[in-house]
Amino acid sequence: MQPIVRTEQLCRNFGAVVAADNITVAISPGEVVGVIGANGAGKTTFVNMVTGYLKPSAGKIYFRDRDITRLKPRQVMRIGICRSFQIAQLFPELSVLDNLLVAVSSSDSAWPHFLKPLKSPARIAAAEQVLADYRIEGFRDTVVATLPQGVRKLVDIAMAMVSRPAVLLLDEPTSGVSVEEKFAMLDTIMAALRGAGATTLFVEHDIEIVERYATRVLAFYDGRIIADADPETALNDADVRRYVVGSQIHRRQVRE
């Protein structure tokens, strides 16, 4: 199967600091890839390079065999790769629906999109469909600043998906979300992404989340990938245990 995203010998230096070192990886359509590693291991640098927010010092990035290494973030988004951020990028003074409408307007391929009415029937219908996909239609008219953290995360990810991208990268989707909320939130997100047929990469520190939702794990250490395998194999790798997860016993293994 042809990879949907592929990187070749991807490197990124910040002066003498090597943030990414020879990252070569191929992601197949439909995969759910958990990206793990300690702070500073290179996870977010990798995501930022794939999505155009950071240019590599060397190497190539391909989307469906198209070289996208030098594309800007908006260009990357328009070809089908979107992302969410660790801190939700929302307009707190606007309602949930209005936030979705802004995202729909930004993803509109017609030009100039800013001359079109924000609340056209077509845009409202598109926004309401995304609200339904992420089960947040009950918050349609709620001002974002008043939302619980878990719902804010859902809104942020829903905004990233309005253009129906082929690939979605999530930066710590459970960051700041309570233990009580995280599984229900991730169940909703993963169901919506499966329904959209999106390939998913998510950066996550919560190993229980990685075990439960990932079909594959990329483990980073010191700017390098030290393991690339199914969750059970990757999380039990000696280097991953030493540098990433420590000596903790995985909860899934305890339950079984």
C-alpha positions as CSV (number, residue, x, y, z in Angstrom):
1,M,0.0,0.0,0.0
2,Q,1.3,3.4,-0.9
3,P,2.1,5.6,2.2
4,I,0.0,8.6,2.7
5,V,2.8,10.4,4.6
6,R,6.4,9.6,4.2
7,T,9.6,11.3,5.5
8,E,13.1,10.7,4.4
9,Q,16.1,11.4,6.6
10,L,14.4,14.4,8.2
11,C,16.6,16.5,10.3
12,R,16.2,19.8,12.2
13,N,18.9,21.7,14.1
14,F,18.6,24.7,16.4
15,G,22.1,25.9,16.5
16,A,24.1,23.0,18.1
17,V,20.9,21.3,19.3
18,V,19.6,18.4,17.2
19,A,15.9,18.3,17.6
20,A,15.3,15.8,14.8
21,D,17.9,13.3,13.6
22,N,17.4,11.3,10.4
23,I,13.6,10.6,10.8
24,T,12.6,8.2,8.1
25,V,9.1,6.9,8.5
26,A,6.1,5.9,6.3
27,I,2.5,6.1,7.4
28,S,-0.2,4.1,5.7
29,P,-3.7,5.3,5.1
30,G,-6.0,4.6,8.0
31,E,-3.4,4.1,10.7
32,V,-3.7,5.5,14.2
33,V,-0.2,6.3,15.3
34,G,0.7,7.2,18.8
35,V,3.8,9.4,19.1
36,I,5.5,9.2,22.5
37,G,8.6,10.5,24.1
38,A,9.8,12.6,27.0
39,N,9.7,16.4,26.8
40,G,12.3,17.6,24.2
41,A,12.5,14.2,22.5
42,G,11.5,15.6,19.1
43,K,7.8,14.7,18.9
44,T,6.4,18.2,18.4
45,T,9.3,19.1,16.1
46,F,8.3,16.2,13.9
47,V,4.6,17.2,13.9
48,N,5.6,20.9,13.2
49,M,7.7,19.8,10.2
50,V,5.0,17.6,8.7
51,T,2.4,20.3,9.0
52,G,4.6,23.1,7.6
53,Y,5.1,25.1,10.8
54,L,8.8,24.3,10.9
55,K,11.1,23.8,7.9
56,P,13.6,20.9,8.2
57,S,17.3,21.5,8.0
58,A,17.6,18.5,5.8
59,G,15.5,15.7,4.4
60,K,12.1,15.4,2.6
61,I,8.4,15.1,3.4
62,Y,6.0,13.5,1.0
63,F,2.2,13.4,1.0
64,R,0.9,10.8,-1.5
65,D,4.3,10.9,-3.2
66,R,4.2,14.7,-3.6
67,D,7.1,16.6,-2.1
68,I,5.6,19.0,0.4
69,T,8.8,19.9,2.3
70,R,8.7,23.6,1.6
71,L,4.9,24.2,1.7
72,K,3.5,26.7,4.1
73,P,1.0,25.6,6.8
74,R,-2.0,26.8,4.9
75,Q,-0.9,25.0,1.8
76,V,-0.3,21.8,3.7
77,M,-3.8,22.2,5.2
78,R,-5.4,22.7,1.8
79,I,-3.8,19.5,0.3
80,G,-5.3,17.4,3.1
81,I,-3.1,17.5,6.3
82,C,-4.5,19.3,9.3
83,R,-3.6,19.5,13.0
84,S,-4.8,20.5,16.4
85,F,-2.7,22.1,19.1
86,Q,-2.0,21.2,22.8
87,I,-3.6,24.5,23.7
88,A,-6.9,24.8,21.9
89,Q,-6.8,27.5,19.2
90,L,-10.3,29.0,19.6
91,F,-12.1,32.3,19.7
92,P,-13.3,32.4,23.3
93,E,-15.7,35.2,22.9
94,L,-17.6,33.5,20.1
95,S,-20.1,30.7,20.2
96,V,-19.2,27.1,19.3
97,L,-21.1,27.4,16.0
98,D,-19.4,30.7,15.1
99,N,-16.0,29.1,15.8
100,L,-16.9,26.3,13.4
101,L,-18.1,28.8,10.8
102,V,-14.8,30.6,10.9
103,A,-13.0,27.3,10.3
104,V,-15.4,26.4,7.4
105,S,-14.7,29.8,5.9
106,S,-10.9,29.4,6.2
107,S,-11.0,26.0,4.5
108,D,-13.1,27.2,1.6
109,S,-11.1,26.6,-1.5
110,A,-13.0,29.3,-3.4
111,W,-11.3,32.7,-3.6
112,P,-11.7,35.3,-2.1
113,H,-13.5,33.4,0.7
114,F,-13.6,36.5,2.9
115,L,-16.1,38.2,0.6
116,K,-18.7,35.4,1.1
117,P,-21.2,35.7,4.0
118,L,-19.9,33.8,7.1
119,K,-23.3,32.4,7.9
120,S,-24.4,31.2,4.5
121,P,-26.8,28.2,4.6
122,A,-24.1,25.9,3.1
123,R,-21.6,26.9,5.7
124,I,-24.0,26.5,8.6
125,A,-25.0,23.0,7.3
126,A,-21.3,22.0,7.1
127,A,-20.6,23.3,10.6
128,E,-23.6,21.6,12.1
129,Q,-22.6,18.3,10.5
130,V,-19.2,18.5,12.2
131,L,-20.9,19.4,15.5
132,A,-23.0,16.2,15.1
133,D,-19.9,14.1,14.3
134,Y,-18.2,15.2,17.5
135,R,-21.4,15.1,19.6
136,I,-21.2,18.7,20.6
137,E,-24.4,19.9,19.0
138,G,-25.8,20.6,22.4
139,F,-23.2,23.3,22.8
140,R,-24.0,24.9,19.5
141,D,-24.8,28.4,20.8
142,T,-22.6,28.3,23.9
143,V,-19.8,30.8,24.2
144,V,-16.5,29.0,24.1
145,A,-15.0,30.7,27.1
146,T,-17.7,29.0,29.3
147,L,-17.0,25.4,28.0
148,P,-15.4,22.6,30.0
149,Q,-11.9,21.8,29.0
150,G,-12.8,18.5,27.4
151,V,-15.5,20.1,25.2
152,R,-13.0,22.9,24.2
153,K,-10.7,20.1,23.0
154,L,-13.5,18.6,20.9
155,V,-14.3,21.9,19.4
156,D,-10.7,22.5,18.5
157,I,-10.4,19.1,16.8
158,A,-13.7,19.5,15.1
159,M,-12.4,22.8,13.6
160,A,-9.4,21.0,12.3
161,M,-11.7,18.5,10.6
162,V,-14.1,20.8,8.8
163,S,-12.1,20.5,5.5
164,R,-12.3,16.6,5.8
165,P,-8.5,16.2,5.7
166,A,-6.9,12.9,4.8
167,V,-4.5,13.2,7.7
168,L,-5.0,14.7,11.2
169,L,-2.2,15.3,13.7
170,L,-3.2,15.8,17.3
171,D,-0.8,17.4,19.8
172,E,-1.6,16.0,23.2
173,P,-5.4,15.8,22.9
174,T,-5.9,14.8,26.5
175,S,-3.7,17.6,28.0
176,G,-5.6,19.4,30.7
177,V,-8.6,17.0,30.4
178,S,-9.8,15.3,33.6
179,V,-9.4,11.6,34.1
180,E,-13.2,11.3,34.1
181,E,-13.5,13.0,30.6
182,K,-10.5,11.6,28.7
183,F,-11.8,8.2,27.6
184,A,-15.3,9.5,26.6
185,M,-13.6,12.4,24.7
186,L,-11.2,10.1,22.9
187,D,-13.9,7.6,22.0
188,T,-15.9,10.4,20.3
189,I,-12.8,11.7,18.5
190,M,-11.7,8.3,17.2
191,A,-15.2,7.3,16.1
192,A,-15.5,10.6,14.2
193,L,-12.0,10.1,12.6
194,R,-12.8,6.5,11.6
195,G,-16.1,7.7,10.0
196,A,-14.2,10.4,8.1
197,G,-11.5,7.8,7.0
198,A,-8.8,10.0,8.4
199,T,-5.3,8.8,9.1
200,T,-4.3,9.9,12.6
201,L,-1.1,10.7,14.4
202,F,-1.4,11.8,18.0
203,V,1.3,13.0,20.4
204,E,0.5,11.8,23.9
205,H,2.2,11.3,27.3
206,D,-0.6,9.2,28.7
207,I,0.5,5.6,28.0
208,E,-3.0,4.3,28.8
209,I,-4.4,6.4,26.0
210,V,-1.7,5.2,23.6
211,E,-2.3,1.5,24.5
212,R,-6.1,1.9,24.1
213,Y,-6.3,3.8,20.8
214,A,-3.0,3.5,18.8
215,T,-2.5,0.8,16.2
216,R,1.2,1.7,15.9
217,V,3.6,3.6,18.1
218,L,6.5,5.9,17.2
219,A,8.8,6.4,20.2
220,F,11.2,9.4,20.2
221,Y,14.3,9.9,22.2
222,D,17.0,12.6,21.6
223,G,15.5,13.5,18.2
224,R,15.5,9.9,16.9
225,I,12.9,7.2,16.6
226,I,13.9,4.4,18.9
227,A,10.9,2.2,18.3
228,D,8.3,1.8,15.5
229,A,5.9,-1.1,16.1
230,D,2.6,-2.1,17.4
231,P,1.8,-0.8,20.9
232,E,2.6,-4.0,22.8
233,T,6.0,-4.4,21.1
234,A,6.9,-0.8,21.2
235,L,6.0,-0.2,24.8
236,N,7.9,-3.2,26.0
237,D,11.0,-2.3,24.0
238,A,14.0,-2.0,26.3
239,D,15.0,1.4,25.1
240,V,11.4,2.7,25.3
241,R,11.1,1.4,28.9
242,R,14.5,3.0,29.8
243,Y,14.0,6.4,28.1
244,V,10.2,6.9,27.7
245,V,7.9,4.9,30.0
246,G,10.2,3.9,32.7
247,S,9.4,0.9,34.8
248,Q,5.7,1.5,34.9
249,I,3.4,-1.5,34.3
250,H,0.9,-0.8,31.6
251,R,-2.6,-0.7,32.8
252,R,-3.9,-2.8,29.9
253,Q,-1.6,-5.7,31.0
254,V,-2.8,-5.3,34.6
255,R,-6.5,-5.6,33.5
256,E,-5.8,-8.6,31.4
